[in-house]
Amino acid sequence: MPRIDQLNANQKREYVVAAVVVGLVLSTLSLVFRVWARIAVIRKLRPEDWTMIAGLVFSYGAIATLLYGLTAGFAEPFSSLAFDRRREFLLVRYLVLVLSHTSIESV
């Protein structure tokens, strides 16, 4: 298996998309099954369930921003980006950090 610095930008994008899709499917399924079990057993959702739902929503935002970031140069070295793309890259990076921390704190 090649090291991460030996991969080109397209290969890095493919690995990121694969990891994001797997994580998205697993997190969504686990929350759906949890909500289903709660409703089947106690017939209502508790505050921690609503917090997990909010965390998943923020995770969707972080994932959408990350996938957009792949088009803004996330898989490329910062020094190779054109000057006008660097601002977009930094903005998307900031949004990913904010949304991912918010989703982690919610869960």
C-alpha distances in whole Angstrom, upper triangle without the diagonal:
4,7,9,12,10,10,14,16,16,12,13,16,15,13,16,18,16,16,20,21,20,21,25,25,25,27,30,30,30,33,35,35,36,39,40,40,42,45,45,46,48,48,47,45,45,44,40,40,41,39,36,36,37,34,32,34,33,29,30,31,28,26,28,28,24,24,27,25,22,25,27,24,21,18,20,21,24,26,25,27,31,33,35,31,31,33,32,28,30,32,29,27,31,31,28,28,32,31,28,30,33,31,30,34,35,33
4,6,8,6,7,11,13,14,11,11,15,14,12,15,18,17,17,20,22,21,22,25,26,26,28,31,31,32,34,36,37,38,40,41,42,44,46,47,48,49,50,49,46,46,45,41,40,41,39,36,37,37,34,32,34,32,29,30,30,27,25,27,27,23,23,25,23,20,23,24,21,19,16,17,18,21,22,22,24,27,30,32,28,28,31,29,26,28,30,27,25,29,30,26,27,31,30,28,30,33,31,30,34,35,34
4,6,5,7,11,13,14,11,11,14,15,12,14,18,17,16,19,22,21,22,25,26,26,27,30,31,31,34,36,36,37,40,41,42,43,46,47,47,49,49,48,45,44,43,40,39,40,38,35,36,36,32,31,33,31,28,28,29,26,24,26,25,22,22,24,22,19,22,23,20,17,14,15,15,19,20,20,22,26,28,30,26,25,28,27,24,25,28,25,23,26,27,24,25,28,28,25,27,31,29,28,31,33,32
4,5,6,9,10,12,9,8,11,12,10,12,15,15,14,17,19,19,20,22,24,24,25,28,30,30,32,34,35,36,38,39,40,42,44,45,46,47,47,46,42,42,41,37,37,37,35,32,33,33,29,28,30,28,25,25,26,22,21,23,22,18,18,21,18,16,19,19,16,13,11,12,12,15,17,17,19,22,25,26,23,22,25,24,20,21,24,22,19,23,24,21,21,25,25,22,24,27,26,25,29,31,29
4,6,8,10,12,11,9,13,14,13,14,17,18,18,20,22,23,23,26,28,28,29,31,33,33,35,37,38,39,41,43,44,45,47,48,49,50,51,49,46,45,43,40,40,40,38,35,36,35,32,31,32,30,27,28,28,24,23,25,23,20,20,22,19,17,19,19,15,14,11,11,10,14,15,14,17,20,23,25,22,20,24,23,19,21,24,22,20,23,25,22,22,26,27,24,26,29,29,28,31,33,32
4,7,10,12,10,10,13,14,13,15,18,18,19,21,23,23,24,27,29,29,30,33,34,35,36,38,39,40,43,44,45,46,49,50,51,52,52,51,47,47,46,43,42,42,40,37,38,38,34,33,34,32,29,30,30,27,25,26,25,22,22,23,21,18,20,21,17,16,12,12,12,16,17,16,18,22,25,26,23,23,26,25,22,24,27,24,23,26,27,25,25,29,29,27,29,32,31,30,34,36,35
4,7,8,6,6,10,10,10,12,15,15,16,18,20,21,22,24,26,26,28,30,31,32,34,36,37,38,40,42,43,44,46,47,48,50,50,48,45,45,44,41,40,40,38,35,36,35,32,31,31,30,27,27,27,24,22,23,22,19,18,20,18,15,17,18,15,13,10,10,12,15,17,15,17,21,23,25,22,21,24,23,20,22,25,22,21,24,25,23,24,27,27,25,28,30,29,29,32,34,33
4,6,5,6,9,10,11,13,15,16,17,19,20,22,23,24,26,28,29,30,32,33,35,36,38,39,41,42,44,45,47,48,50,51,51,49,46,46,45,42,41,41,39,36,36,35,33,31,31,30,27,26,26,24,22,22,21,18,17,18,16,13,14,15,12,12,8,8,10,14,15,13,14,18,21,22,19,19,22,21,18,21,23,21,20,24,24,22,24,27,27,25,28,31,30,30,33,35,34
4,6,5,6,9,10,11,12,14,16,16,18,20,21,22,24,26,27,28,30,32,33,34,36,37,39,40,42,43,45,46,48,49,48,47,43,44,42,39,38,38,36,34,33,32,30,28,28,27,24,23,23,21,19,19,18,15,14,15,13,9,11,12,9,9,5,6,9,12,14,11,12,15,18,19,16,16,19,18,15,18,20,17,17,21,21,19,21,24,24,23,26,28,27,27,31,32,32
4,5,5,6,9,10,11,12,14,15,17,19,20,21,23,25,26,27,29,30,32,33,35,36,37,39,41,42,43,45,47,48,47,45,43,43,42,39,38,37,36,33,33,32,30,28,28,27,24,23,23,21,18,18,18,15,13,14,13,10,11,13,11,11,7,9,12,15,17,15,15,18,21,21,18,19,21,19,17,20,21,19,19,22,22,20,22,26,25,23,27,29,28,28,32,32,32
4,5,5,6,9,10,11,13,14,16,17,18,20,21,23,24,26,27,29,30,32,33,35,36,38,39,41,42,44,45,46,46,45,42,42,41,38,37,37,35,32,32,32,29,27,28,27,24,23,23,21,18,19,19,16,14,16,15,11,13,16,13,12,9,11,14,17,19,17,18,21,24,24,21,21,24,22,19,22,23,20,20,23,23,21,23,26,25,23,26,29,27,27,31,32,31
4,5,5,6,9,10,11,12,14,16,17,18,20,21,22,24,26,27,29,30,32,33,35,36,38,39,41,42,43,44,44,43,39,40,38,35,34,34,32,30,30,29,26,25,25,24,21,21,21,18,16,17,16,13,12,14,12,9,12,14,11,9,6,9,11,14,17,15,16,19,22,22,19,19,21,19,16,19,20,17,16,20,20,17,19,22,22,20,23,25,24,24,27,29,28
4,5,5,6,9,10,10,12,14,15,16,18,20,21,22,24,26,27,28,30,31,33,34,36,37,39,40,42,43,42,41,38,38,37,34,33,32,31,28,28,27,25,23,23,22,19,18,18,16,13,14,14,11,9,11,10,7,9,11,10,8,6,9,13,15,18,16,16,19,21,21,17,18,20,18,15,18,19,16,15,19,18,16,18,21,20,19,22,24,23,23,27,27,27
4,5,5,6,9,10,11,12,14,15,17,18,20,21,23,24,26,27,29,30,32,33,35,36,38,39,41,42,41,40,37,38,37,34,33,33,31,28,28,28,25,23,24,23,20,19,20,18,14,15,16,13,11,13,13,10,12,15,14,12,10,13,16,19,21,20,19,22,25,25,21,22,24,21,19,21,22,19,18,22,21,18,21,24,22,20,24,26,24,24,28,28,27
4,6,5,6,9,10,11,12,14,16,17,18,20,21,23,24,26,27,29,30,32,33,35,36,37,39,40,40,39,36,36,35,32,31,31,29,26,27,27,24,22,23,22,18,18,19,17,14,16,16,13,12,15,14,11,14,16,15,12,10,14,16,19,22,20,21,24,26,26,22,23,24,22,19,21,22,19,18,21,21,17,19,22,21,19,22,24,22,22,26,26,25
4,5,5,6,9,10,11,12,14,15,16,18,20,21,22,24,26,27,28,30,31,33,34,36,37,38,38,36,33,34,32,30,28,28,26,24,24,23,21,19,20,18,15,15,16,13,10,12,13,9,8,12,11,9,12,14,13,10,9,13,15,17,20,20,19,22,24,24,20,20,22,19,16,18,19,15,15,18,17,14,16,19,17,15,18,20,19,19,22,23,22
4,6,5,6,9,10,10,12,14,15,16,18,20,21,22,24,26,27,28,30,31,33,34,36,37,37,35,32,33,32,29,28,27,26,23,23,23,20,18,18,18,15,13,15,13,10,11,12,9,7,11,11,9,12,14,14,12,11,15,18,20,23,22,21,24,26,25,21,22,23,20,18,20,20,16,16,19,18,15,17,20,18,16,20,21,19,20,23,23,22
4,5,5,6,9,10,11,12,14,16,17,18,20,21,23,24,26,27,29,30,32,33,35,36,36,35,32,33,32,29,27,28,26,23,23,24,21,18,20,19,16,15,17,15,12,14,15,13,11,15,15,13,16,18,17,15,14,18,20,23,26,24,24,27,29,29,25,25,26,24,21,23,23,20,19,22,21,17,20,22,20,18,21,23,20,20,24,24,23
4,6,5,6,8,10,11,12,14,15,16,18,20,21,22,24,26,27,28,30,31,33,34,34,33,30,30,29,26,25,25,24,21,21,21,18,16,18,17,14,14,16,14,11,13,15,12,11,15,15,13,17,19,18,15,14,18,20,22,25,25,24,27,29,29,25,25,26,23,21,22,22,19,18,20,19,16,17,20,18,15,18,20,17,17,21,21,19
4,6,5,6,9,10,10,12,14,15,16,18,20,21,22,24,26,27,28,30,31,32,32,30,27,28,27,24,23,23,21,18,18,18,16,13,14,14,10,10,12,10,7,10,12,9,9,12,13,12,15,17,17,14,14,18,21,22,25,25,24,27,28,27,24,23,24,21,19,20,20,16,16,18,16,13,15,17,15,13,16,17,15,15,19,19,18
4,5,5,6,9,10,11,12,14,16,16,18,20,21,22,24,26,27,28,30,31,31,30,27,28,27,25,23,23,22,19,18,19,17,14,15,16,12,11,14,13,9,11,14,12,10,14,15,14,17,19,19,17,17,21,24,25,28,27,26,29,31,30,26,26,27,24,22,24,23,19,19,21,19,16,19,20,17,16,19,20,17,18,21,21,19
4,5,5,6,9,10,11,12,14,15,17,18,20,21,22,24,26,27,28,30,30,29,26,27,27,24,22,23,22,18,18,20,17,14,16,17,13,13,16,15,12,14,17,14,14,17,18,17,20,22,22,19,19,23,25,27,30,30,29,32,33,33,29,29,30,27,24,26,26,22,21,23,21,18,20,22,19,16,20,20,17,17,21,20,18
4,6,5,6,8,10,11,12,14,15,16,18,20,21,22,24,26,27,28,28,27,24,24,24,21,19,20,19,15,15,16,14,11,14,14,10,11,14,12,10,13,15,13,13,17,17,17,20,22,22,19,19,23,25,26,30,29,28,31,33,32,28,28,28,25,23,24,24,20,19,21,19,16,17,18,16,13,16,17,13,14,17,17,15
4,6,5,6,8,10,11,12,14,15,17,18,20,21,23,24,26,27,26,25,22,23,22,20,18,18,17,14,13,14,12,9,11,12,8,8,11,11,8,11,14,12,12,16,17,17,19,21,22,19,20,24,26,27,31,30,29,31,33,31,28,28,28,25,23,24,23,19,19,21,18,15,17,18,15,13,16,16,13,14,17,16,14
4,6,5,6,9,10,11,12,14,15,16,18,20,21,22,24,26,25,24,22,23,23,21,18,19,19,15,14,16,15,11,13,15,12,11,15,15,12,14,17,16,15,19,20,20,22,24,25,22,23,26,29,30,34,33,32,35,36,35,31,31,31,28,26,28,27,23,23,24,22,19,21,22,18,17,20,19,16,17,20,18,16
4,6,5,6,9,10,11,12,14,15,16,18,20,21,22,24,24,23,20,22,22,19,17,18,18,14,14,16,14,11,14,15,12,13,16,16,14,16,19,18,18,21,22,22,25,26,27,24,24,28,30,31,35,35,34,36,38,37,33,33,33,30,28,29,28,25,24,25,23,20,21,22,19,17,19,19,15,15,19,17,15
4,6,5,6,9,10,11,12,14,15,17,18,20,21,22,22,21,18,19,18,15,13,15,14,10,10,12,10,8,11,12,9,10,14,13,12,15,17,16,17,20,21,21,24,26,26,23,24,28,30,31,34,34,33,36,37,36,32,32,31,29,27,27,26,23,22,23,21,18,19,19,16,14,16,16,12,12,15,14,11
4,6,5,6,9,10,11,12,14,15,17,18,20,21,20,19,16,18,18,16,13,14,14,10,9,12,11,7,10,12,10,10,14,14,13,15,18,17,17,20,22,22,25,26,27,25,26,29,32,33,36,36,34,37,38,36,33,33,32,29,28,28,27,24,24,24,22,19,21,21,17,16,18,17,13,15,17,15,13
4,5,5,6,8,10,10,12,14,15,16,18,20,19,19,17,18,19,17,14,15,16,12,12,15,14,11,14,16,14,14,17,18,16,18,21,21,20,24,25,25,28,30,30,28,28,32,34,35,39,39,37,40,41,40,36,36,36,33,31,32,31,27,27,28,25,23,24,24,21,19,21,20,17,17,20,17,15
4,6,5,6,9,10,10,12,14,15,16,18,18,17,15,16,17,14,12,14,14,10,11,14,13,11,14,16,14,15,18,18,17,20,22,22,22,25,26,27,29,31,32,29,29,33,35,36,40,40,38,41,42,41,37,37,36,34,32,32,31,28,27,28,25,23,23,23,20,18,20,19,15,15,18,15,13
4,5,5,6,8,10,10,12,14,15,16,16,14,12,13,14,11,8,10,11,8,7,11,10,8,11,14,12,13,16,17,17,19,21,21,22,25,26,27,29,31,32,29,30,34,36,36,40,40,38,41,41,40,37,36,36,33,31,32,30,27,27,27,24,22,23,22,19,17,19,17,14,14,16,13,11
4,5,5,6,9,10,11,12,14,15,15,14,12,14,16,14,10,12,14,11,9,13,13,11,13,16,15,15,18,19,18,20,23,23,23,26,28,28,31,32,33,31,32,36,38,38,42,42,40,43,43,42,38,38,38,35,34,34,32,29,29,29,26,24,25,25,21,20,22,20,17,18,20,17,15
4,5,5,6,9,10,10,12,14,14,14,13,15,17,15,11,14,15,12,12,16,16,14,16,19,18,18,21,22,21,23,26,26,26,29,31,31,33,35,36,33,34,38,40,41,44,44,43,45,46,45,41,41,41,38,36,37,35,32,32,32,29,27,28,27,24,23,24,23,19,20,21,18,16
4,5,5,6,9,10,11,12,12,12,10,11,13,11,8,11,13,10,10,14,14,13,16,18,17,18,21,22,22,24,26,26,27,30,31,32,34,36,37,34,35,38,40,41,45,45,43,46,46,45,42,41,40,38,36,36,35,32,31,31,29,26,27,26,23,22,22,21,17,18,19,16,13
4,5,5,6,8,10,10,10,9,7,10,12,11,7,9,12,10,9,13,14,13,15,18,17,18,21,22,22,24,26,27,27,30,31,32,35,36,37,35,36,39,42,42,46,46,44,46,47,45,42,42,40,38,37,37,35,32,32,32,29,27,27,26,23,22,23,21,18,19,19,16,14
4,6,5,6,9,10,9,10,10,13,15,14,11,13,16,14,13,17,17,16,18,21,20,20,24,25,24,26,29,29,29,32,34,34,37,38,39,37,38,42,44,44,48,48,46,49,49,48,44,44,43,40,39,40,38,35,35,35,32,30,31,30,26,25,27,25,21,22,23,20,18
4,5,5,6,8,9,10,10,12,15,14,11,14,16,14,14,18,19,17,20,23,22,23,26,27,26,28,31,31,32,34,36,36,39,40,41,39,40,43,45,46,50,50,48,51,51,50,46,46,45,42,41,41,39,37,36,36,33,31,32,31,28,27,27,26,22,23,23,20,18
4,5,5,6,6,6,6,8,12,11,9,12,14,13,13,17,18,17,19,22,22,23,25,27,27,29,31,31,32,35,36,37,39,41,42,39,40,44,46,46,50,50,48,51,51,50,46,46,45,42,41,41,39,36,36,36,33,31,31,30,27,26,26,24,21,22,22,19,17
4,6,6,4,5,7,10,13,14,11,13,16,15,14,18,19,18,20,23,23,24,26,28,28,29,32,33,33,35,37,38,40,42,43,41,42,46,48,48,52,52,50,52,52,51,48,47,46,43,42,42,40,38,38,37,34,33,33,32,29,28,29,26,23,24,24,21,19
4,6,6,8,10,13,17,17,14,16,19,18,17,21,22,21,23,26,26,26,29,31,30,32,35,35,35,38,40,40,43,44,45,43,44,48,50,50,54,54,52,54,55,53,50,50,49,46,45,45,43,40,40,40,37,35,36,35,31,31,31,29,26,27,27,24,22
4,6,8,10,12,16,16,14,17,19,18,18,22,23,22,24,27,27,28,31,32,32,34,36,37,37,40,41,42,44,46,47,44,45,49,51,51,55,55,54,56,56,55,52,51,50,47,46,46,44,42,41,41,38,36,36,35,32,31,31,29,27,27,27,24,22
4,6,8,9,13,14,12,15,18,17,18,21,22,22,24,26,27,28,30,32,32,34,36,37,38,40,41,43,45,46,47,44,46,49,51,51,55,55,54,56,56,55,51,51,50,47,46,46,44,41,41,40,37,36,36,34,31,31,31,28,26,26,26,23,21
4,7,10,14,15,13,14,17,17,17,20,22,21,23,26,26,27,29,31,31,32,35,36,37,39,40,42,44,45,46,44,45,49,51,51,55,55,53,55,55,53,50,50,49,46,45,45,43,40,41,40,37,35,36,34,31,31,31,28,26,27,26,23,22
4,7,10,12,10,11,14,14,14,17,19,19,20,23,24,24,26,28,29,30,32,34,34,36,38,40,42,42,44,42,43,47,49,48,52,53,51,53,53,51,48,47,46,43,43,42,40,38,38,37,34,33,33,31,28,28,28,25,23,24,23,20,19
4,7,8,6,7,10,11,11,13,15,15,17,19,20,21,23,25,26,27,29,30,31,33,35,36,38,39,41,38,40,43,45,45,49,49,47,49,49,47,44,44,42,40,39,39,36,34,34,33,30,29,29,27,24,24,24,21,19,20,19,16,15
4,6,5,7,9,10,11,13,15,16,17,19,20,22,24,25,26,28,29,30,32,34,35,37,39,39,41,38,40,43,45,44,48,49,47,49,49,47,44,44,42,40,39,38,36,34,34,32,29,28,28,26,24,23,23,20,18,19,18,14,14
4,5,5,6,9,10,11,12,14,15,17,18,20,21,23,24,26,27,28,30,32,33,35,37,37,39,36,38,41,43,42,46,47,44,46,46,44,42,41,39,37,36,35,33,31,31,29,27,26,25,23,21,21,20,17,16,16,15,11,12
4,5,5,6,9,10,10,12,14,15,16,18,20,21,22,24,26,26,28,30,31,33,35,35,37,34,36,39,40,40,43,44,42,45,44,43,40,39,37,35,34,33,31,29,29,27,25,24,23,21,19,18,18,15,13,13,12,9,8
4,5,5,6,9,10,11,13,14,15,17,19,20,21,23,24,25,27,29,30,32,34,34,36,33,35,38,40,39,43,44,42,44,44,43,40,39,37,35,34,33,31,29,29,28,25,24,24,22,19,19,18,16,14,14,14,10,9
4,5,5,6,9,10,11,12,14,15,17,18,20,21,23,24,26,27,29,31,33,33,35,32,34,37,39,38,42,43,41,43,42,41,38,37,35,33,32,32,29,27,27,26,23,22,22,20,17,18,17,14,13,14,13,9,10
4,5,5,6,9,10,11,12,14,15,16,18,20,21,22,24,26,27,29,31,31,32,30,32,35,36,36,39,40,38,40,40,38,36,35,33,31,30,29,27,25,25,23,21,20,19,17,15,15,14,11,9,11,10,6,7
4,5,5,6,9,10,10,12,14,15,16,18,20,20,22,24,25,27,29,30,31,28,30,33,35,34,38,39,37,39,39,38,35,34,33,30,29,28,27,24,24,23,20,19,19,17,14,14,14,11,9,10,10,6,5
4,5,5,6,9,10,11,13,14,15,17,19,20,21,23,24,26,28,29,30,28,30,33,35,34,38,39,37,39,39,37,34,33,32,29,29,28,26,24,24,23,20,19,19,18,14,14,15,12,10,12,12,9,9
4,5,5,6,9,10,11,12,14,15,17,18,20,21,22,25,27,27,29,26,29,32,33,32,36,37,35,36,36,34,32,31,29,27,26,26,23,21,21,20,17,16,17,14,11,12,13,9,8,10,10,7,8
4,5,5,6,9,10,10,12,14,15,16,18,20,21,23,25,25,26,24,26,29,30,30,34,34,32,34,34,33,30,29,28,25,24,24,22,19,19,18,15,14,14,12,9,9,10,7,4,7,8,5,6
4,5,5,6,9,10,10,12,14,15,16,18,19,21,23,24,25,23,25,28,30,30,33,34,32,34,34,33,29,29,28,25,24,24,22,19,19,19,16,14,15,14,11,10,12,10,7,9,11,8,8
4,5,5,7,9,10,11,13,14,15,17,18,20,22,23,25,22,25,28,30,29,33,33,31,33,33,31,28,28,26,23,23,23,20,18,18,18,14,13,15,13,10,11,13,10,8,11,12,10,11
4,5,5,6,9,10,11,12,14,15,16,19,21,21,22,20,23,25,27,26,30,31,28,30,30,28,25,25,23,21,20,20,17,15,15,14,11,10,11,10,6,7,9,7,5,9,10,9,10
4,5,5,6,8,10,10,12,14,15,17,19,19,21,18,20,23,25,25,29,29,27,29,29,28,25,24,23,21,19,19,18,15,15,15,12,10,11,11,7,6,9,8,5,8,11,10,10
4,5,5,6,9,10,10,12,14,15,17,18,20,18,20,23,25,25,29,29,27,29,29,27,24,24,23,20,19,20,18,15,15,16,12,11,13,13,9,9,13,11,9,12,14,13,13
4,5,5,6,8,10,11,12,14,16,16,18,17,19,22,24,23,27,27,24,26,26,24,21,21,20,17,17,17,14,12,13,13,9,8,11,10,7,8,11,10,9,12,14,13,15
4,6,5,6,9,10,10,12,15,15,16,14,16,19,21,20,24,24,22,24,25,23,20,19,18,16,14,15,13,10,10,10,7,5,8,8,5,6,9,9,8,11,13,13,14
4,5,5,6,8,9,11,13,14,15,13,15,18,21,21,24,24,22,24,25,24,20,20,20,17,15,16,15,11,12,13,10,8,11,12,9,8,12,13,11,13,16,16,16
4,5,5,6,8,10,11,13,15,13,15,18,21,21,24,24,21,23,24,22,19,19,18,15,14,16,14,10,12,13,10,9,12,13,10,11,15,14,13,16,18,18,19
4,5,5,6,9,10,10,12,11,14,16,18,18,21,21,18,20,21,19,16,16,15,12,11,12,10,7,8,10,7,6,10,11,9,10,13,14,13,16,18,18,19
4,5,5,7,9,9,11,8,11,14,16,16,19,19,17,19,20,19,16,15,15,12,11,12,11,7,8,10,9,6,10,12,10,10,13,15,14,15,18,19,19
4,5,5,7,9,10,9,11,14,17,17,20,19,17,20,21,20,16,17,17,14,12,14,14,10,11,14,12,10,13,15,13,13,17,18,16,18,21,21,22
4,5,5,7,9,9,11,14,16,16,19,18,16,17,18,16,13,14,14,10,10,12,11,8,10,13,11,10,14,15,14,14,18,19,18,20,23,23,24
4,5,5,6,6,9,11,13,13,16,15,13,15,16,15,11,11,12,9,7,9,9,6,7,10,10,9,12,14,13,14,17,18,18,20,22,23,24
4,5,6,5,6,9,12,12,16,14,13,15,17,16,12,13,14,11,9,12,13,10,10,14,13,12,15,17,16,16,19,21,20,21,24,25,25
4,6,7,9,10,13,13,16,14,12,13,15,14,10,12,13,10,9,13,13,10,12,15,15,14,17,19,18,19,22,23,23,24,27,28,28
4,6,9,9,11,11,13,12,9,11,12,11,7,8,10,7,5,9,10,8,10,13,13,12,15,17,17,18,21,22,22,24,26,27,28
4,5,5,8,8,10,9,7,10,12,12,8,8,11,9,6,10,12,10,10,14,14,14,16,18,19,19,21,23,23,24,27,28,29
4,6,8,8,12,11,10,13,14,15,11,10,12,10,7,10,11,9,8,12,13,11,13,16,16,16,18,21,21,21,24,26,26
4,7,9,12,11,10,14,16,17,13,13,15,14,11,13,15,13,12,16,16,14,16,19,19,18,21,23,23,23,26,28,28
4,6,8,7,7,11,13,15,11,11,14,13,10,13,15,14,13,17,18,16,18,21,22,21,23,26,26,26,29,31,31
4,5,5,7,11,13,15,12,11,14,14,11,13,16,15,13,17,19,18,18,22,23,22,24,27,27,27,30,32,32
4,5,5,9,10,12,10,7,11,12,8,10,13,13,12,14,17,16,17,20,22,21,23,25,26,26,29,31,32
4,6,8,9,12,11,9,13,14,12,13,16,16,15,18,20,20,21,24,25,25,26,29,30,30,32,35,35
4,7,9,12,10,9,13,14,12,14,17,17,16,19,21,21,22,25,26,26,28,30,31,31,34,36,36
4,6,8,6,6,10,10,9,11,14,14,14,17,19,19,20,23,24,24,26,28,29,30,32,34,35
4,6,5,6,10,10,10,13,15,15,16,18,20,21,22,25,26,26,28,30,31,32,34,36,37
4,5,5,8,10,10,11,13,15,16,17,19,21,22,24,25,26,28,30,31,32,34,36,37
4,6,6,8,9,11,12,14,15,17,18,20,21,23,24,25,27,29,30,31,33,34,36
4,6,5,6,9,10,11,12,14,16,17,18,20,21,22,24,26,27,28,30,32,33
4,5,5,6,9,10,10,12,14,15,16,18,20,21,23,24,26,27,29,30,32
4,5,5,6,9,10,11,12,14,15,17,18,20,21,23,24,26,27,29,31
4,6,5,6,8,10,11,12,14,15,16,18,20,21,22,24,26,27,29
4,6,5,6,9,10,11,12,14,15,16,18,20,21,22,24,26,27
4,5,5,6,9,10,11,12,14,15,17,18,20,21,23,24,26
4,5,5,6,9,10,11,12,14,16,17,18,20,21,23,25
4,5,5,6,9,10,11,12,14,15,16,18,20,21,23
4,5,5,6,9,10,11,12,14,15,16,18,20,21
4,5,5,6,9,10,11,12,14,16,17,18,20
4,5,5,6,8,10,11,12,14,15,16,18
4,6,5,6,8,10,10,12,14,15,17
4,6,5,6,8,10,11,12,14,16
4,6,5,6,9,10,11,12,15
4,6,5,6,9,10,11,13
4,5,5,6,9,10,11
4,5,5,6,9,10
4,5,5,6,9
4,5,5,6
4,5,5
4,5
4
